[in-house]
Amino acid sequence: MYKDFKLLTHLKKKRYITKKAYVLAPTTGPKLTVHRDSGLIELSETVPPTSEQESTLNVYGLLGFIKLWAGDYMLTITKREQIGTIYGKAIYRVGAFQILPLAENLSSLNENQRVQEQEFVDLLESHLKNNTFYYSYDYDLTQSIQRQNQFSSEKLAEPLYKKADERFFWNRFVSSKLIDASIDVSNFILPVMQGFVEFNTYKINNKNFVWGLITRRSRHRPGTRFFSRGIDAEGHVSNFVETEQLVLYDGPSASQSVEGKIELSYVQTRGSIPVYWAQVINLKYTPRLWIGESRKSLAAARAHFDEQIRIYGPQILVNLINKKGYELPMGQAFARTVEQLNDPRIYYTHFDFHSECSKMRWHRIQLLVDQLKEKLIEQGYTYVKTTENGPVMVKTQTSVVRTNCMDCLDRTNVVQSTLARWVLTEQLREVGILEQNQKVEDQEDFMISYRNTWADNADGVSCVYSGTGALKTDFTRTGQRTKAGALNDLSNSITRYVKNNFLDGNRQDSFDLFLGRYRLENDTSAKTHNPFDESKALRVRVVPYILLFALFMLILNIVRPGYSGFQSVSSYLLLLLFWVSVLISGVRFALQHGSEFVQWPHLVKLPPTDDVCEAGGFTEKGNMSPPEFAEKRPL
């Protein structure tokens, strides 16, 4: 349906008011014309004459439009990389993009608006550059194999964007101009998914098959690690991700005919603990934990699990957080919520990952697999076989394992890859790729790729949420914990700390802008006030410079003792002590006023303070500015 497009910038050479447009011209079919002066779109059969073409640009799809001060901006895909096919249907990763303003210049904007406009465009560019997007022109990446095979014939005949799962239709907001158009422009609406996709061909027992992963991130309750936690009133949880493991097999005859083709699928989900909770950044490595009122959490959790059960069937909840220490209250809140729901379709188990697998005892993850084995057998997996009469669902997956840790990144991915491996053994045995006495773990060449793909998946999910690759991927890649992996985890943890405290405010703004949580037309105050203005007290602005200078002087005097000019040892030591005391005082001041030093989002306010509380009491009601949100709580 989709072909390569030519983007034609239609500008008359005269300097007075003329007709101007962008034209998207596929190799066949109608062309899409976007009028730059009015923003109106229409279909046409011709492209502008060469004499009227200012420039041309190859594009491979239209992400959509977003409205800023200067009007609409058109978001286009300008590079792509094919990463595989699903039965001849190509899957692409977005390689590059371009943001094109419909307005010819910004002369109509005042200074405040021009400054904001550049900030908004920078946020869009950052979001598109720092996230990984996938799409297909004729395969629905947003739907699992099981859901696609359960579509009615009428549903299958609909345009791709109408069949897409709206949770994973990442550019749904920016596509609204096309979706809501008065004319049918379905051929130009391209659902794009944010997540991870990888496929490769393998051979086991001289039988070729394709194995891969599709990971889909929900566009609901989006954001970064510490600015998006828990659940909202609609039942959406932070960092909700669906991962589908696929096997495509042509059958033992390996013929080129369609008949006999086999599709196997296994779906798991992950998502933040579905209660109201938060961690408010304040320069401390582990921010203070706030847990919401159980009554509100219960209503939101009920909405969450009603939707999950409707989509996936009964829920097998695997909670991996610690059963003592800092994480204990979260485990108690989750268990209490599940108990109060009292839903027979929900099975809950708490596996203290760090305790069970401490001291490098990573083989003990098998204890969890053994505990869930009956549930895994009962839930099954998707098995579709193509016959002369079309696809037939031999088996369906009747429930889903929903795994979580605190961030739903590191521990979660290790466990998901282990459960998926157990299921994969069962699948490959059933279709005859593995003998009944064989396991996937015995296939060394395959397991190298299997582990690396799951580790790459972990990094793909983690980078968007936490800002770094996942932790514990050395175990996922090699099957064992290593010292090099521990050092890499330390590096990632330090990087996470820096990004979460000093960079994630802007990253959160980019989510909120691209996904439509913030809309400029709804922000009446933006006309007179720049939402990106951040006025900090003088004491806050100067402390970082004082710390840097004190650290520099301390190192300089240690490396070059004679630089101070002091002759006596006692004077020299007093000088060192002075700079040490300046450093200690500066650090103590920063920690005491940590919320004033970190970077907060500018576009969307943080949740109301009555949604979360610290154990022992609740806070004042209403929205607060970021420093108040962190500090005006009972100590």
FENCOR-V290990 format. One record per backbone hydrogen bond with DSSP energy under -1.0 kcal/mol. NH is the residue of the N-H (numbers start at 1). CO is the residue of the C=O. If there is no record, write none. Layout:
BEGIN
NH:CO, NH:CO
END
This chain:
BEGIN
5:59, 6:25, 7:57, 8:23, 9:55, 10:21, 11:52, 21:10, 22:34, 23:8, 24:32, 25:6, 31:44, 32:24, 33:42, 34:22, 35:40, 36:20, 39:35, 42:33, 44:31, 52:49, 53:50, 54:9, 57:7, 59:5, 60:77, 63:75, 64:75, 65:174, 66:73, 68:71, 71:68, 73:66, 74:100, 75:64, 76:98, 77:61, 78:96, 79:96, 81:93, 83:91, 86:89, 89:86, 91:84, 92:135, 93:81, 94:133, 95:79, 96:79, 98:76, 100:74, 102:72, 109:106, 114:110, 115:111, 116:112, 117:113, 118:114, 119:115, 120:116, 121:117, 122:118, 123:119, 124:120, 125:121, 126:122, 127:123, 128:124, 129:125, 130:126, 134:193, 135:92, 141:139, 143:140, 148:144, 149:145, 151:148, 156:152, 157:153, 158:155, 163:159, 164:160, 168:165, 170:168, 170:192, 172:169, 175:171, 176:173, 179:175, 180:176, 188:185, 189:186, 193:134, 195:132, 196:215, 198:213, 200:211, 202:209, 204:207, 207:204, 209:202, 210:248, 211:200, 212:246, 213:198, 214:244, 215:196, 216:242, 217:194, 218:240, 219:167, 225:465, 228:224, 232:236, 235:232, 238:230, 241:270, 242:216, 243:268, 244:214, 245:266, 246:212, 247:264, 248:210, 249:262, 254:251, 260:386, 261:258, 262:249, 263:384, 264:247, 265:382, 266:245, 268:243, 269:401, 270:241, 272:238, 275:273, 278:290, 280:288, 290:278, 291:613, 292:276, 297:293, 298:294, 299:295, 300:296, 301:297, 302:298, 303:299, 304:300, 305:301, 306:302, 307:303, 308:304, 309:305, 310:306, 311:307, 312:308, 313:309, 315:345, 316:400, 317:347, 318:402, 319:349, 320:404, 328:325, 331:327, 332:328, 333:329, 334:330, 335:331, 336:332, 337:333, 338:334, 339:335, 340:336, 341:337, 342:338, 346:343, 347:315, 349:317, 351:319, 353:320, 353:351, 356:352, 357:353, 361:358, 362:360, 364:361, 365:362, 366:363, 367:364, 368:365, 369:365, 370:366, 371:367, 372:368, 376:372, 377:373, 378:374, 379:375, 380:376, 382:265, 383:395, 384:263, 385:392, 386:261, 387:390, 390:387, 392:385, 394:383, 394:392, 395:383, 398:379, 400:314, 402:316, 403:269, 404:318, 413:409, 414:410, 415:411, 416:412, 417:413, 418:414, 419:415, 420:416, 421:417, 422:418, 423:419, 424:420, 425:421, 426:422, 427:423, 428:424, 429:425, 430:426, 431:427, 433:428, 434:428, 438:435, 442:439, 443:440, 444:442, 447:443, 448:444, 449:445, 450:446, 451:447, 452:448, 453:449, 454:450, 455:451, 456:452, 457:453, 458:454, 459:455, 460:456, 461:457, 462:458, 463:459, 465:461, 466:462, 467:462, 476:472, 477:473, 478:474, 479:475, 486:482, 487:483, 488:484, 489:485, 490:486, 491:487, 492:488, 493:489, 494:490, 495:491, 496:492, 497:493, 498:494, 499:495, 500:496, 501:497, 502:498, 503:499, 504:499, 507:503, 508:504, 509:505, 510:506, 511:507, 512:508, 513:509, 514:510, 515:511, 517:512, 518:512, 522:519, 523:520, 524:522, 526:523, 528:525, 529:525, 533:530, 541:537, 542:538, 543:539, 546:542, 547:543, 548:544, 549:545, 550:546, 551:547, 552:548, 553:549, 554:550, 555:551, 556:552, 557:553, 558:554, 559:555, 560:556, 563:560, 572:568, 573:569, 574:570, 575:571, 576:572, 577:573, 578:574, 579:575, 580:576, 581:577, 582:578, 583:579, 584:580, 585:581, 586:582, 587:583, 588:584, 589:585, 590:586, 591:587, 592:588, 593:589, 594:591, 596:593, 597:594, 598:594, 599:501, 609:622, 611:608, 617:614, 629:625, 630:626, 631:627, 632:628, 633:631
END
